[in-house]
């Protein structure tokens, strides 16, 4: 059945020829308005139609047909009706209200629904629909606060759905992050990063890898990159990755490598302890070299302190390994100058490190004598 669904979905995409003419969408000889106009009763949503805020949206999992209608005042929502979500004017992510529709389901029934969504989430079009119409998955995945508790198995499946929906899908990313206020999306991204950093018993390594996949799916797009940087995502992950389980570390190193360097080749599937240390140092140095990351900012100074500790550990056994780039050294020189007046003691420490840890120790004596 799953193979049949996938083949049908691919085949349907190949035979469709969709044209947008002004306010209309045309598929073959059939044309209809681009903007969907909901009524009090359920109506089918045609391909490509834009559903306005304030609508109930659902999908028939037998026909894969979306339907929508107006939200009526004081309307009772059937909690067992899957695929029905309120897209309200406040523009918030899923909460306990959006979870009402699955309250009547047993864990076995919910598991079946998630399995259906896993199959559909790999399809580009359905991935966008799920992000918009089935926001209860964020609650099941533990990505937003809820009163309901779900098993780790259900969480993992929900996280897999979110990652599959967003991967290489700009439309789904825009629907997730581009239709709600920045304060909500920054908090959402901070929550994602925080769960990767957590070493508590509530977040296991499988969940952490799934969450990293979600972050990795959104940061290639401008809106995801901006939000990731707004919550100091790079610094927070670099500060914590070496404390995590090895498979989570590898996923994190790959994601940050892509984000900072945009390499053409992927990392090796495994790294030795020394290679992990070198990769961690390289990523932190590249982060500082890639932009104006001032050490006046507390989290940047904390990350720089971690870099010193990592390099000291490496230098004790491998003094000539992992030499800093010219861009990094230029950044460090700029920071020495920038802190000379505001924090002269710190500036002097940076200058000492510039020679002793990041350059030629023999040049240190000359560097300080030049000040005399």
SVG drawing of the C-alpha trace seen along z (x, -y; Angstrom):
<svg xmlns="http://www.w3.org/2000/svg" viewBox="-22 -53 84 55">
<polyline fill="none" stroke="black" stroke-width="0.4" points="0.0,0.0 2.8,-2.4 4.6,-1.8 1.4,-2.3 0.8,-5.6 4.3,-6.9 4.0,-5.8 0.6,-7.4 1.9,-10.7 4.9,-10.8 2.8,-9.9 0.2,-12.6 3.0,-15.2 4.3,-14.2 1.0,-14.5 -0.2,-17.8 0.4,-21.0 -0.5,-23.9 -0.8,-27.4 -1.4,-30.5 -3.3,-33.3 -3.9,-36.4 -6.3,-35.4 -7.0,-32.0 -5.3,-28.6 -5.7,-26.3 -5.0,-22.6 -5.7,-21.4 -9.2,-22.8 -10.2,-23.3 -9.8,-26.8 -10.6,-28.0 -9.8,-31.0 -6.3,-31.1 -7.7,-32.3 -10.0,-29.8 -13.2,-31.2 -14.4,-29.2 -18.1,-28.8 -19.8,-27.4 -19.7,-23.9 -16.7,-21.9 -15.5,-22.5 -12.7,-20.8 -9.5,-22.8 -8.1,-22.7 -4.4,-22.3 -2.5,-25.5 -5.3,-27.4 -4.4,-29.8 -6.4,-29.1 -7.1,-32.3 -6.4,-32.5 -9.4,-31.7 -10.2,-28.5 -10.6,-24.9 -8.5,-22.6 -8.5,-18.9 -7.3,-16.1 -9.1,-12.8 -6.3,-10.2 -8.1,-7.9 -8.4,-10.3 -5.7,-12.8 -8.2,-15.6 -8.0,-18.7 -11.1,-20.4 -11.7,-23.7 -14.5,-25.8 -15.0,-28.9 -14.5,-28.8 -17.8,-29.6 -18.1,-31.3 -18.6,-28.9 -18.2,-26.0 -17.5,-22.6 -14.6,-20.8 -14.8,-17.0 -11.7,-15.9 -11.4,-12.6 -11.3,-14.4 -7.8,-14.0 -6.3,-16.7 -8.5,-19.5 -6.5,-22.5 -7.4,-26.0 -5.2,-28.6 -6.1,-31.5 -5.2,-35.2 -2.8,-35.1 -0.4,-33.0 0.9,-30.8 2.2,-27.2 0.4,-24.2 -0.9,-24.2 -3.3,-22.2 -6.2,-23.6 -4.7,-22.1 -4.3,-18.8 -8.0,-18.6 -8.6,-16.8 -6.5,-13.8 -7.7,-13.5 -10.3,-10.9 -7.7,-8.7 -5.9,-5.8 -2.1,-5.7 -2.5,-2.9 -4.8,-5.0 -2.5,-8.0 0.5,-5.8 -1.4,-4.7 -2.1,-8.3 1.5,-9.2 2.5,-6.3 0.2,-7.7 1.8,-11.1 5.3,-9.6 4.3,-8.3 2.8,-11.5 5.5,-13.8 8.1,-12.7 5.9,-14.3 6.7,-17.9 3.1,-19.1 1.8,-17.1 4.8,-18.2 3.6,-21.8 0.0,-20.7 1.0,-18.8 3.0,-21.7 0.0,-24.0 -2.9,-21.6 -1.5,-19.1 0.2,-21.3 -0.6,-18.9 2.6,-17.0 4.7,-19.8 3.0,-19.0 3.5,-15.2 7.1,-15.8 7.6,-17.9 8.6,-21.0 6.0,-23.1 4.7,-23.0 1.7,-20.8 -0.2,-19.3 -0.3,-15.9 2.6,-13.5 3.6,-11.2 5.8,-8.2 9.4,-8.5 8.3,-6.3 5.5,-8.7 7.8,-11.7 10.4,-10.2 7.8,-9.6 6.4,-13.1 10.0,-14.5 10.6,-12.4 7.5,-13.8 8.5,-17.4 12.0,-16.8 10.7,-15.1 8.2,-17.8 10.8,-20.6 13.7,-18.9 14.4,-20.7 11.0,-22.2 11.1,-26.0 7.3,-26.3 7.0,-24.2 9.8,-26.2 8.0,-29.4 4.7,-28.1 6.4,-27.1 8.5,-30.2 7.2,-32.9 3.6,-33.2 4.0,-33.9 5.5,-36.7 9.4,-36.7 9.1,-36.4 7.4,-33.0 9.7,-31.7 12.8,-32.7 11.5,-31.0 10.7,-27.9 14.2,-27.8 15.7,-28.4 13.6,-25.4 15.0,-23.2 18.6,-24.2 18.0,-23.8 16.8,-20.2 19.9,-19.3 22.0,-20.8 20.0,-18.9 21.7,-15.9 18.7,-15.2 16.8,-11.9 13.8,-13.6 15.7,-13.9 17.5,-10.8 20.1,-10.7 17.6,-9.5 15.4,-12.6 18.4,-14.9 19.5,-13.6 15.9,-14.1 15.9,-17.7 19.3,-18.4 17.8,-17.2 15.0,-19.7 17.5,-22.5 19.6,-21.4 16.5,-21.5 15.6,-25.1 18.9,-26.9 19.8,-26.6 16.9,-29.1 17.3,-32.8 14.5,-32.9 15.9,-29.8 19.4,-31.2 18.3,-34.5 16.4,-32.8 19.2,-30.4 21.6,-33.3 19.1,-35.4 19.1,-32.7 22.9,-32.2 22.4,-28.7 25.9,-28.2 27.6,-29.2 25.2,-27.1 25.7,-24.0 29.5,-24.5 29.6,-24.8 27.8,-21.5 28.5,-19.1 31.6,-17.5 29.5,-16.5 27.0,-14.6 26.8,-11.0 29.1,-10.3 26.4,-9.8 24.8,-13.1 28.2,-14.8 28.7,-13.6 25.3,-14.9 26.0,-18.2 29.5,-18.6 28.1,-17.9 25.3,-20.4 27.6,-23.2 30.2,-22.4 27.5,-22.9 26.3,-26.1 29.7,-27.7 31.7,-26.3 29.1,-25.1 31.5,-22.3 31.0,-20.2 32.0,-17.0 30.4,-15.4 32.2,-14.5 33.4,-10.9 30.9,-8.7 33.2,-8.3 35.9,-10.3 38.6,-9.4 38.8,-11.3 41.7,-13.4 39.8,-14.1 36.7,-15.2 38.8,-17.6 40.4,-19.1 37.0,-19.4 35.5,-21.1 38.4,-23.6 38.2,-24.3 34.5,-25.0 34.9,-27.4 37.7,-29.2 35.8,-29.3 32.8,-30.7 34.8,-33.7 36.6,-34.2 33.3,-34.2 31.9,-37.5 32.1,-40.3 31.6,-38.2 32.6,-40.6 34.1,-39.2 32.1,-41.9 29.1,-39.5 29.0,-37.1 28.3,-33.9 31.0,-34.7 33.5,-35.1 32.4,-31.8 32.8,-30.1 36.3,-31.7 37.2,-30.4 36.1,-26.9 38.3,-27.3 41.3,-28.1 40.7,-25.0 40.3,-22.7 43.4,-24.1 45.4,-23.7 44.4,-20.1 45.4,-19.6 48.6,-21.5 49.9,-19.4 50.2,-16.4 50.1,-17.9 51.7,-21.3 51.6,-21.8 48.1,-20.5 45.1,-22.6 46.8,-25.9 44.4,-28.9 43.5,-30.5 44.6,-34.0 41.0,-35.2 40.9,-34.0 44.2,-35.6 43.0,-38.9 39.8,-38.7 41.8,-38.1 44.0,-41.1 40.9,-43.3 39.6,-42.1 42.9,-42.9 42.6,-46.5 38.9,-46.8 39.4,-45.9 42.6,-47.9 40.8,-50.9 37.7,-49.2 39.4,-46.2 43.2,-46.6 43.9,-43.5 41.8,-41.3 43.4,-42.8 46.8,-42.0 45.7,-38.4 44.4,-38.1 47.8,-39.4 49.6,-36.8 47.3,-34.1 47.8,-35.4 51.4,-34.3 51.5,-31.5 48.5,-29.5 47.6,-30.7 51.0,-31.6 54.7,-31.5 55.7,-31.7 59.1,-33.1 57.3,-36.1 55.7,-36.9 58.7,-38.6 59.1,-40.8 55.3,-41.6 55.4,-42.9 58.8,-44.7 57.2,-46.7 54.9,-48.3 57.9,-49.6"/>
</svg>
